[in-house]
């Protein structure tokens, strides 16, 4: 029983950061969507729908992280893994975004095929692409933060953002120009 509780706690704590990030990000996207579609009659996304989508994307991130190819470029500069993960997470998030819209239109049209036809016929493509661009930028930011956390370590990131001024924390990382701190020996 104790191992089960520990495993559930571990899963919950792993799910928390991406879920919180995407909960906030999807609320921003929902607000932008509301402002850009006001007066068009398109359905508004509720906080409950956003919370569910954030949970799904958060779990999707954790599942994608289990895929062996997710850290495809461990010996390359961070931008390689950041770009790679951004593409993967963006594809997953876009698919979920599409399914969310399809669900709304499917309920309205009486089925998913009819809902898909109605969705494609009534979609405002500039609005759709605006939301996708915002989603891409937010996912990119998430990947940058995650990769920095992976390289710097969770404790250092927490201290850097919440406990110590950056100058104190990074004092030991400084070295000769052109030498990456991680490549120096202690």
N, C-alpha and C positions, 0 to 999 in steps of 0.2 A: 504493500500500500504506500509506503513512504517513497519508494522509487517512482511510483506512478505520480504522486504529488510533485516530486522534484522534477520529473519530466514535463508535467503540465506547466509548472512554474517556469521552467527553462523555455518552453515553447511560447508561453505568454510574453515573457520578457524579450524574446527574439522578435515576436510579432509586433510589439509595441512601437518601436521607432519608425518602421516604414508605414505602419497604419496611421500614426499621428501625423507624420509628414504628409501623406496623401490625403488624410482627412482635411487638413488645412489647405493643401493645394487644390483639392477638388471643390472646396467651398469657394476659393478664389475663382476657379473656372466657372462654377455655378453662378457666381455673381456677374462675371463677365458675360456669360451666356444670357442671363436674365436681362442685363442692360442692352445687349446687342439684339435680342429678339423681342423686346418689349413691343407690344402691339401687334405681333404677328400671329398670336394664337397658339404658339408652340408651348407645350407643357413645361412648367417650371420644375426643376429638380428639388426635392425636399431634402432636409438634413438627414432623414432616415435613409433615403436612397444613397446619399453621399457617404454616410457612415458604412453602409453595406458595401458600396463600391470600394471604399478605402480598405475595409477588411479583406475583400477579395484580392485587391491589388497587393496589399501587404503580404497575404499568404502566397500570392503569385511570385512575389519577390523572393520569399523564403524558398519556395519550390525551385525557382530558377537558380538560386544560389547553390542548390544541391547538384545541379547539372555539372558534370566534370569540366565541360568546356567554358563555363562562365568566367573563370580566371584564365583566359586563353593566352594572355600576354604577360606572364609574371616577370620576365626578364627585360621587358621594354619599359619605356617611360609610362607614367600613370595614364596619360591621355589615351593610350591604346585600350586599356581595360575600361576606362571611362566611356569612350566612344562605343566600344563593343557592348557594354552593359546598357548604355542608353538606347541603342538600337533594339536590343532584346526587350527591355522593360517597356519601351515605347510601343513596340508591336503588341505586347500583352495588354497594355493600358488602352491602346486604340481599339483592340478587339473587344475589350470590356465596355468601352464607351459606345461602340457600335451596337453591342448586344443590349445595352441599357436603352438606347434610342429605339431599337427594334422592339423591345418589350413594350415600351410606351405605345408605339404605333400599332403593334400587333394586337394589343388590348382594344385599341380604338377601331381597328379595321376588322376584327373578328378572327384573326389568324396570322401566323408569322409570314406566310407567303404574301398575303394581301398587305400586311404591315410593312414588309420589305419594299413592295412596289410603291406603296404610299410614301414611305420614308424617302426612297430615291426620287420620287416625283416632286415632293414638297421641300426637300432639303435646300437650304440656302447655303450654297457652297462657300462663299466668302466667310460666313459665320462659322461653318464647319472647320475650314482651314485655320481660321483665327484661333479657335479653341485648340486645335491640334498643335499649332505652333506654341501656344502657352503651355500645353501639356508637355511638349518636347523640351522646352526650356526648363520647366520644373523638374522633369525627370533627369535632365542633364545635371542640374544643381544637386539633386539627390545623389547621383552617382559620384560627383566630385566630393561631396561630403563623406560618403561611404568609403571611397578609396583613400581619402586622407585619414579617416579613422582607422582603416585597415593598416596603413603604413605607419602612422604615428602612434597608434594604440588608443584604446578606449579611454584609459585613465588620463593620458596626456590631452586628449581632445576635451574631456570634461573639465580638466584643470584650465586648459586654454580658454574655453568659452565661458566657464562659470566661476572659476575660483581665483586664478592668478592673472596679473597683467601679462600680456604676451612677451614683453621684454625679459621678465624674470624666467619664464618657462623656456624660452628659446635661447637663452644665453649660452647654454652648453652645446647648442647645435651649430653655432657659428664656426666657421673654419676658413681656410684659404678659398679664394674665388675659384669657381669651377669644380670644386670638390663637393659632391653631395654628402650631407651629414651621415646618411645611412651607410655610405661606403667606407667611412673612416672607422678605424679600430679604436676601441676604448683604451 
